[in-house]
Amino acid sequence: MNDSDTILKRLLSLHPKRIDLSLGRIERLLEALGHPEKRLPPVIHVAGTNGKGSVTAYCRAVLETAGCRVHVYTSPHLVHFHERIRLAHAQCSAPVGESELAAALDHCERVNDGAPITFFEITTAAAFHLFARHEADYLVLEVGLGGRLDATNVIERPAVSVITQIALDHPEFLGDTLALVAREKAGIMRRGVPCVVAKQDDEVLSVLRTEAARAGAPLLVSNEEWQAIEQQGRLVFQDEDGLLDLALPRLPGRHQIENAGTAIRALRSAAGGRLAPETVDAGLARVDWPARMQRLGPGRLWTYLPADAELWLDGGHNPAAGLVLAQAMSELEERVSRPLVLVTGMINSKDVAGFLAPFAGLASGVVTVTIPGEENAVPAGDLAAIARAAGLAAQEAGSLEQALAKAGQGTSSPRILICGSLYLAGRVLAAHQA
């Protein structure tokens, strides 16, 4: 076990709850640390339910293509905690190294001195501590949960705020209506700081307008102040600064047009003239974001599949993500027809039926698996029963490997999609790389 793993395990015991939304505890620790959050480069603060990870990845790719040094903060990680904290380097950012991470976590643990604080709060403080110690041109900062009371929301004045698509998720923390969730996400808005808003339901947009007026934040809304569309196999972006005719982004799926457009508009606010059209074009082409419509190449898991299979991985886990993912699979089906088989594992706090419903009539079957090592995982048998009730032929498997073997049986040239949870996606990537 790495030193950082040992410390991270200890940090989990500092608060009885894994999630307890509040700013008081992290503000106390940041003050004791000398306010590293006030010594950061210009911040692009990204909130939302779906798409915020992709927008973060586009921002990083385009800025690094422009020659900028970029820090990045995301969560959760897939395989190693180090993925959450990317430190700027001359050519591109990279996950924080083990010795530096362990030193930062140890320092924050000692300064905190046993006071109650959640895992996400103290590790966010450690990230700010690291970011403040390394020079960079920008920090792309992804919200963990919600916005108003998220630990990242201690940033007083970001360069730009971003709100991606809002949908129902984490109702126990954010509320069980779109209006309540939107109000929480809108908490990242700041007076005088532009807030880029992706395409939203009318109900959500109405709340965001009200909250923006209250905060004094100018809104830059999709299909109003800016637009991103696919036209003749190209991405066409337009705002008050002009039109960009770009290649389609590297990340597949029609939903990535909106995500890429959201990132471009945010970058035009934050970075302005540093972004020539050819820089944006090259950045969209180099973007990389694991477990988001990722086609898996060579690796150990192919041992369990027929040679003519396709293997895809996505960490989407709520009904809105299920709909987008089903649409992306339908697009693939239109181009090259293959029977679609899902391999699915989910967490018990998620709307399993809502996530799976869009695949009825599209997927030929589902193989369910209990996410290994997750105490809150839905048992494979229960998951299969929910899938059948949603109109899908389903069978359960005792392991990921067994699930893949079942998914590839009796079907010619299957297209296999592993989906339902970022926790499952992390286990898949670790197993594939073993």
MOSULPE-V984130 format. One record per backbone hydrogen bond with DSSP energy under -0.5 kcal/mol. CO is the residue of the C=O (numbers start at 1). NH is the residue of the N-H. Records with the same first field share a line. If there is no record, write none. Layout:
CO = NH ; NH
//
This chain:
2 = 6
3 = 7
4 = 8
5 = 9
6 = 10
7 = 11
8 = 12
10 = 13
11 = 14
12 = 15
14 = 117
23 = 27
24 = 28
25 = 29
26 = 30
27 = 31
28 = 32
29 = 33
30 = 35
31 = 34
35 = 38
36 = 39
42 = 139
43 = 45 ; 159 ; 160
44 = 46 ; 141
45 = 47 ; 162
46 = 143
47 = 164
50 = 165
51 = 55
52 = 56
53 = 57
54 = 58
55 = 59
56 = 60
57 = 61
58 = 62
59 = 63
60 = 64
61 = 65
62 = 66
63 = 68
64 = 67
68 = 70
69 = 137 ; 138
71 = 140
72 = 86
73 = 142
80 = 83
81 = 84
82 = 85 ; 96
84 = 74 ; 86
85 = 87 ; 96
86 = 72
87 = 94
94 = 87
97 = 101
98 = 102
99 = 103
100 = 104
101 = 105
102 = 106
103 = 107
104 = 108
105 = 109
106 = 110
107 = 111
108 = 112
109 = 113 ; 114
112 = 115
118 = 122
119 = 123
120 = 124
121 = 125
122 = 126
123 = 127
124 = 128
125 = 129
126 = 130
127 = 131
128 = 132
129 = 133
130 = 133 ; 134
131 = 134
137 = 42
138 = 71
139 = 44 ; 141
140 = 73 ; 142
141 = 46
145 = 147
147 = 150
149 = 22
150 = 153
151 = 154
152 = 155
160 = 45
161 = 196
162 = 47
163 = 198
165 = 49 ; 50
170 = 173 ; 174
171 = 175
177 = 181
178 = 182
179 = 183
180 = 184
181 = 185
182 = 186
184 = 148 ; 187
185 = 188
186 = 189
190 = 193
192 = 194
194 = 161 ; 196
195 = 220
196 = 163
197 = 222
201 = 205
202 = 206
203 = 207
204 = 208
205 = 209
206 = 210
207 = 211
208 = 212
209 = 213
210 = 214
211 = 215
212 = 216 ; 217
216 = 192 ; 218
218 = 195
219 = 221
220 = 197
221 = 224 ; 225 ; 226
225 = 240
226 = 223 ; 224
227 = 238
229 = 231 ; 236
231 = 234
233 = 248
234 = 231 ; 236
235 = 237 ; 246
236 = 229
237 = 244
238 = 227
239 = 242
242 = 239
244 = 237 ; 246
246 = 235
253 = 256
254 = 257 ; 258
255 = 259
256 = 260
257 = 261
258 = 262
259 = 263
260 = 264
261 = 265
262 = 266
263 = 267
264 = 268
265 = 269
266 = 270
267 = 271 ; 272
271 = 274
272 = 275
274 = 276
276 = 279 ; 280
277 = 281
278 = 282
279 = 283
280 = 284
281 = 285
282 = 286
283 = 286 ; 287
284 = 250
289 = 292
291 = 315
293 = 295
294 = 296 ; 313
299 = 302
300 = 303
301 = 304
302 = 305
306 = 309
310 = 416
311 = 296
312 = 418
313 = 294
314 = 421
316 = 420
318 = 322
319 = 323
320 = 324
321 = 325
322 = 326
323 = 327
324 = 328
325 = 329
326 = 330
327 = 331
328 = 332
329 = 333
330 = 334
331 = 335
332 = 336
339 = 415
340 = 364 ; 365
341 = 417
342 = 344 ; 367
343 = 419
344 = 369
346 = 378
347 = 350
350 = 352
351 = 355
352 = 356
353 = 357
354 = 358
356 = 359
357 = 360
359 = 362 ; 363
362 = 340
365 = 342
366 = 368 ; 395
367 = 344
368 = 397
369 = 371
371 = 374
373 = 375
374 = 377
376 = 348
379 = 383
380 = 384
381 = 385
382 = 386
383 = 387
384 = 388
385 = 389
386 = 390
387 = 392
388 = 391
393 = 366
395 = 368
399 = 403
400 = 404
401 = 405
402 = 406
403 = 407
404 = 408
406 = 409
408 = 411
411 = 414
412 = 339
414 = 310 ; 416
415 = 341 ; 417
416 = 312 ; 418
417 = 343 ; 419
418 = 314
419 = 345
421 = 425
422 = 426
423 = 427
424 = 428
425 = 429
426 = 430
427 = 431
428 = 432
429 = 433
430 = 434
432 = 300
//
